[in-house]
Amino acid sequence: MMEAISKRRSVRSWQDKPIEPEKLERVLQAGRLAPSANNRQPWRFVVVTDEALRKEVARAANDQTFVGEAPAVLVGCAVETERVMACGQHCYPIDLAISMTNMSLAAVGEGLGTCWIGAFQADQVKKILDIPDEVQIVELMPLGYPKSPDVAARSRKTMDEFRVFDKWS
C-alpha cells in the first residue's frame, strides 16, 4: 500500500491505449468498497469512455484538454448532500474523497494514472452527461496509462512541518 501511495502522481499526459475492462472494474471496485458515513455510500460514478463526451467534459473542465485525452474520465457524484456529521462537516465531500482516493491508489496498482480535477463547470458537466440537478458533482478524475511512467514527485512538507503531538502548540 505504501508503494502505491508513494508512486501516485497527478498524470496529465496519456498513452493512446484503452483500459482493459477487468482493470477498470478493479479500480471501480476499490471505490465501491470505500467506507462512508453510516455506510450510506452516497455516491454514483459516471464512467465516461466515449471520446466525444470526454472531449466535451474536458471543455467544461476549463479547457483542460488532457482530461479528454485519457481513455476514461470518472465523474464522482453525490446523490445525498444534506447529511451533516456531528462535527459540522457535510458527509458527501469526505465520502467521495475517500472513495476516489481508493480508486486513485488502485489505479496505481494496475499501472494506471489519475489526476484530481476540481476546476470544472458543474452545470456544463451535468448537461453533457444528463446528471440530474439535485446531484452534486464533487470531482472529475481522468484515468489511463501515463505517457511517461516516471512522473517526478512533487516536494512535500517534512514530518515536523505537518504534525504535532497531543496539543497544537
Secondary structure, DSSP 4 states (H G I P E B T S, - for coil): -HHHHHH--B---B-S-PPPHHHHHHHHHHHHT---GGG---EEEEEE--HHHHHHHHHHTTT-HHHHHSSEEEEEEES----B-TTS-BHHHHHHHHHHHHHHHHHHHTT-EE--B--S-HHHHHHHHT--TTSEEEEEEEEE-BSSS-PPPPP---HHHH--SSS--
